[in-house]
Amino acid sequence: MLEIKNLAKVFGERVIFKEMDLTINDGEVLSIVGPSGIGKTTFLRILAGLLPADQGELILDNESLDITGNRQGAQVGVIFQDFNLFPHYTVKQNVALAPQLVKKVAKKEAEKEAEELLKNLGLVEQMNQYPFQLSGGQKQRVAIARALAMKPGILAYDEPTSGLDAESTKRVIKVIQQLKTQGVTQLIVTHDLPFAQAVADQTFDFGVDVDRGGSL
Amino acid sequence: MDYMMQILPSLLNGLKMTIGVFVLTLIGSVPLGMLISLALRSDIYLLKWVMNAYVWVMRGTPLLLQIVFVYYGLSLANIMTLPRFEAAVITFILNYAAYFAEIFRGGIQSIPQGQYDGAQVLGLSKFQTMWKIIFPQVTKIVMPSVGNEVVNLVKDSSLVYVIGLGDLMRAGNIAASRDVTLVPYLLVGLIYLILIALATLIQRRMEKKMNFYR
């Protein structure tokens, strides 16, 4: 379960958002919608630990997450808009790398787990390929497998349908639903409202549900 | 032909010195250049400033002058007296490290921020990120520029004559002035060309080997 309490972010004088309160229960899928440039990605980067927040708390499975921008560990799995796969590693290596380096899992075990995850996501044939050989949808599923390999408390997607064709979008929806049945908590930042409504248990409208006025 | 065979041993003897300077410089300057490139991007202002000044001095003054300074200058100033060969190799390493640092800095800058973000959210430490994610990609990007510097280094190694070291060029010089002929220079040129051809071949092989991804 992720609890967001009184979260706020300011750039200079400009309040991006403040007094943001939100709870996502275990196994729930939450969409955060709103037009481009409204601060959704800023929020996601704070959740991912890549940007500091100015105020508030992030509590994941009863543990407080660092919000100073210096987080250690992979409590929040992130699927970036550009996927950010490592181009010099194969698909399997992309997935098996972090468990080996961060969790000190033995190589064989990490690779076995990676194979399992990739199999579940329909990427058996791509395991030994490099990211440049994959389609956008395939890259995205590799990114999902890579995040899942670290067993995060929540998976967060940044604009998962941008740049995908209709077929690939359907496939992402399927994957998100499949992960939901496996109990994975998921948060999706998107401006694609039909997609958000198709996958989410609850939708949070960044344009309406957060406060952006005044000062902190 | 007889004459060529006659002077070849002395030239090959000089070649040993050239290769010695070349190999040791490469071994020392590439890792040092990597470290300096990291320092150039450091958040510690003083470190960054000092390293920028270092690169400025090393790239802004002739290598010949630096060799003279390290060998004669340090000795005259009673700081330390280095043997000729060590003085030459140390100067070459310090000089080439500055060039390599700038090449690596450019390479690091060309890696998208997303690679750092991807590594960070997976929990990789800064060291792991640089070692496993960034530097392998940088190596591929900088390989052509590094190859260029390597070719320069082969030729620059002839500058060690200034402190009396007997390299290939000096061996050619001695033979040419003793026998009043240009033939030794022709041979010297040929040997340099072979060296450069070898270096280029190795560089191309490495580039090809690293071309498994885009």
Interface residues (C-beta under 8 A of the other chain):
Chain A: A48 G49 L50 Q72 G73 A74 V76 G77 V78 F80 D82 N84 L85 F86 P87 H88 L97 A98 L101 V102 Y130 P131 F132 R146 A147 M150
Chain B: P112 G114 Q115 D117 G118 A119 Q120 V121 L122 G123 L124 Q128 K132 I133 P136 Q137 K140 F212 Y213 R214
